[in-house]
């Protein structure tokens, strides 16, 4: 429970960060890429690579693997592009391909996978140290600790919950779009989100008693 | 401790505006009176904010370059495939490619015919029967060709001569010449019909065989990208 004078950080959209989910690739750009125009395809790559790479990184927890999976996703996109009929939004359609690639990659190397990406934790620490929005050192320290605990908790989540949380809260997709991306019913998306968040909350705070009835996970 | 009917699932769905209007309103009212639920709502709300706050992993500098270098061989292959497809669609190549299949079909037809003759008569008689049939067909073909050519030359000569002769030999206005042309054409209707049918049949057979052969004989079932 945050203190009464705690000011919540501005929401994602308020901070001006552009969600990949709101990104709309024009049909003419897609058509040109289908016709073999490599410059158009490169534009698509530049526009979408950040989201895809971050999704891969979050699922795989490894930079090298994330880079390989991103490349594989773009190869699959290139091959599948002529079959894109515009029935779904391009980003949702592409994320479905990318998510499948990442999950396949995850399953292939599941046994030797580490739970946390040490390099990301270092990067996270560096960012949090340099990003001093709040002048109160105690508050900065608490925020940092929270985010580090959260990152660790996310890494330990089952991959399906992690994927849904990343798609929803980091990439900004709606429930409907996540359902299309993961090819599950919308209700399942809600369940995955709730279960994932419940685990995160449990790990972040000491367990609460009474009050709301917790469903069994 | 007080036990609520509302669940974690409901609270997270409430924060994501995924509840129905009625349920959302009911939970909203409930949150005003239930401290536990209110506390949980705040915790989930904070969690949502923290999730959004997590920094993104920076994209490696050479990622675009690596992706494009992976794509390049595929792009070249696709380009070659498009060129090959265009080449396939040229008329000359299209018809040329149809010849092997046309020959194959003809050979299959001849062999079937020989087997039929061999079964119906005897194998000793078959070569002679085949030869006779070929000779007859050849003669028939030439006689038809000769007849058609003869009739056509007559038709065009007489039509030209009657319709477009000099004015002093003309017997009426232009309309009557046109009617005369139609009359002449009607007289040779069967020849015209036969010729048109033969040409159309030839074009259709050539197109079909060219299409099939270009797909079967030359593509080798390669998967297009």
HADDOCK unambig.tbl for C-alpha pairs under 7 A between the chains (distance, minus, plus):
assign (segid A and resid 1 and name CA) (segid B and resid 43 and name CA) 6.19 0.50 0.50
assign (segid A and resid 9 and name CA) (segid B and resid 49 and name CA) 6.72 0.50 0.50
assign (segid A and resid 11 and name CA) (segid B and resid 49 and name CA) 6.52 0.50 0.50
assign (segid A and resid 12 and name CA) (segid B and resid 52 and name CA) 5.90 0.50 0.50
assign (segid A and resid 36 and name CA) (segid B and resid 75 and name CA) 6.51 0.50 0.50
assign (segid A and resid 36 and name CA) (segid B and resid 79 and name CA) 6.89 0.50 0.50
assign (segid A and resid 42 and name CA) (segid B and resid 68 and name CA) 6.94 0.50 0.50
assign (segid A and resid 45 and name CA) (segid B and resid 64 and name CA) 6.75 0.50 0.50
assign (segid A and resid 46 and name CA) (segid B and resid 64 and name CA) 6.73 0.50 0.50
assign (segid A and resid 50 and name CA) (segid B and resid 59 and name CA) 5.89 0.50 0.50
assign (segid A and resid 53 and name CA) (segid B and resid 59 and name CA) 6.80 0.50 0.50
assign (segid A and resid 54 and name CA) (segid B and resid 56 and name CA) 6.67 0.50 0.50
assign (segid A and resid 54 and name CA) (segid B and resid 57 and name CA) 6.00 0.50 0.50
assign (segid A and resid 71 and name CA) (segid B and resid 67 and name CA) 5.29 0.50 0.50
assign (segid A and resid 74 and name CA) (segid B and resid 67 and name CA) 6.99 0.50 0.50
assign (segid A and resid 75 and name CA) (segid B and resid 71 and name CA) 6.17 0.50 0.50
assign (segid A and resid 79 and name CA) (segid B and resid 225 and name CA) 6.11 0.50 0.50
assign (segid A and resid 124 and name CA) (segid B and resid 55 and name CA) 6.90 0.50 0.50
assign (segid A and resid 147 and name CA) (segid B and resid 50 and name CA) 6.82 0.50 0.50
assign (segid A and resid 147 and name CA) (segid B and resid 54 and name CA) 6.96 0.50 0.50
assign (segid A and resid 169 and name CA) (segid B and resid 51 and name CA) 6.25 0.50 0.50
assign (segid A and resid 169 and name CA) (segid B and resid 52 and name CA) 5.83 0.50 0.50
assign (segid A and resid 170 and name CA) (segid B and resid 52 and name CA) 5.81 0.50 0.50
assign (segid A and resid 190 and name CA) (segid B and resid 13 and name CA) 6.89 0.50 0.50
assign (segid A and resid 191 and name CA) (segid B and resid 9 and name CA) 6.94 0.50 0.50
assign (segid A and resid 194 and name CA) (segid B and resid 8 and name CA) 6.89 0.50 0.50
assign (segid A and resid 194 and name CA) (segid B and resid 9 and name CA) 5.31 0.50 0.50
assign (segid A and resid 194 and name CA) (segid B and resid 12 and name CA) 6.07 0.50 0.50
assign (segid A and resid 210 and name CA) (segid B and resid 1 and name CA) 5.23 0.50 0.50
assign (segid A and resid 210 and name CA) (segid B and resid 2 and name CA) 6.36 0.50 0.50
assign (segid A and resid 210 and name CA) (segid B and resid 3 and name CA) 6.63 0.50 0.50
assign (segid A and resid 211 and name CA) (segid B and resid 1 and name CA) 6.62 0.50 0.50
assign (segid A and resid 211 and name CA) (segid B and resid 2 and name CA) 5.57 0.50 0.50
assign (segid A and resid 211 and name CA) (segid B and resid 3 and name CA) 5.51 0.50 0.50
assign (segid A and resid 211 and name CA) (segid B and resid 4 and name CA) 6.27 0.50 0.50
assign (segid A and resid 211 and name CA) (segid B and resid 36 and name CA) 4.80 0.50 0.50
assign (segid A and resid 211 and name CA) (segid B and resid 37 and name CA) 6.45 0.50 0.50
assign (segid A and resid 212 and name CA) (segid B and resid 3 and name CA) 6.26 0.50 0.50
assign (segid A and resid 212 and name CA) (segid B and resid 4 and name CA) 5.30 0.50 0.50
assign (segid A and resid 212 and name CA) (segid B and resid 6 and name CA) 6.20 0.50 0.50
assign (segid A and resid 212 and name CA) (segid B and resid 7 and name CA) 5.75 0.50 0.50
assign (segid A and resid 212 and name CA) (segid B and resid 8 and name CA) 6.91 0.50 0.50
assign (segid A and resid 212 and name CA) (segid B and resid 36 and name CA) 6.57 0.50 0.50
assign (segid A and resid 212 and name CA) (segid B and resid 37 and name CA) 6.01 0.50 0.50
assign (segid A and resid 213 and name CA) (segid B and resid 3 and name CA) 6.47 0.50 0.50
assign (segid A and resid 213 and name CA) (segid B and resid 4 and name CA) 6.23 0.50 0.50
assign (segid A and resid 213 and name CA) (segid B and resid 6 and name CA) 6.83 0.50 0.50
assign (segid A and resid 213 and name CA) (segid B and resid 7 and name CA) 5.43 0.50 0.50
assign (segid A and resid 214 and name CA) (segid B and resid 7 and name CA) 5.98 0.50 0.50
assign (segid A and resid 214 and name CA) (segid B and resid 8 and name CA) 6.03 0.50 0.50
assign (segid A and resid 215 and name CA) (segid B and resid 7 and name CA) 6.78 0.50 0.50
